[in-house]
């Protein structure tokens, strides 16, 4: 049996229209309020950032004026700093030959002498003679000791030749410690 | 009874119109809101974001400038001028090879080494041109030459051990920064204990900066090590660059031996 609806169709349509109208009105009001709030907040932020920018510009102008006032001092500082920093790095990076020889003469055995010593960043080459194999051992031991490691590393004996007097000719290479 | 077939009174046209208007107005409000959001709020939001980024950059710039202004306002002009003079002695603005030669000769005389050969390797004498510096810094691969060009003076000398150390110490005591890349020492073989030594001295120089850069370019104060180095230029242990002495000029015959 079909459902009996006693409300007239026109009245139903009118009620539906009223519901729709009230929903749309509500949505419209909500969106309008949101838009208004959004606009106010946006404008407030905009005004804040603009004022910040103004303050920063003012500070920049002030600092620029101070810098321009000390232009000659800046020139002096820039030139001095440029030269002094490079000079300092040069002094720090140059090979300290006095320290090298100062340490070397302290640690080498007494019955060892050198015929050639070449010192450079690419390496250190020692050539010389030693009174006995023990002296050579003493030399290598000295070069690899804690004190010797202050001046050389990676010590390698390239050649070791003894003559009939048991005097040893040696060639040793190493890396310079800077 | 069939209710659906009952005749009902018709809705008036005026009621229909007011109903439609009642819906259209809120919809219009929504459309206007969307238009405001799209045409006013959204562009402003973009402007705000851009402003914020610009302000951040500007804040960084201001900080740099204020820091720079602080450093500059705290400088002592007279002390700086003295330091500049010292810096110019450490690293002259031109190669000035003759002054170094003079210093090397003087140091050799005072330490008692016998200079058997002096060879100056430089692009151009006396000039401060870039060519001179470039020529020397490219040929050498040492880190010193990458920092500053140098006049290279190759020396061969004969001396005893102590004199050699004194000579090297003297070279390192120049007011002008000098470095030695490698040092080769050979025993002479005789009983005198004479040594033959060969090495190259690099006497460094550096051109003055061509410009200061922008106002926003940061400046740095001298470090304590740099200040000490500059102060030491005037110390008694340092050998100041020797002026090249004037020589008598004028000859009748340029081919006559002197």
Interface residues (C-beta under 8 A of the other chain):
Chain A: X4 X5 X6 X8 X9 X10 X13 X14 X17 X18 X20 X21 X24 X25 X27 X28 X29 X31 X32 X34 X35 X38 X39 X42 X43 X45 X46 X49 X50 X52 X53 X56 X57 X59 X60 X63 X64 X66 X67 X68 X70 X72 X73 X74 X75 X76 X77 X78 X79 X80 X81 X82 X83 X84 X85 X86 X87 X88 X89 X90 X91 X93 X94 X95 X97 X98 X101 X113 X114 X115 X116 X117 X118 X119 X120 X121 X122
Chain B: X3 X8 X9 X10 X11 X15 X19 X22 X23 X25 X26 X27 X29 X30 X32 X33 X34 X36 X37 X40 X41 X44 X45 X47 X48 X51 X52 X54 X55 X58 X59 X61 X62 X65 X66 X68 X69 X71 X72 X73 X75 X77 X80 X81 X83 X84 X87 X88 X90 X91 X142 X143 X144 X147 X148 X165 X168 X169 X172 X177 X179 X180 X181 X182 X183 X184 X185 X186 X187 X189 X204 X206 X208 X209 X212 X213 X215 X219 X220 X221 X222 X223 X225 X226 X227 X229 X230
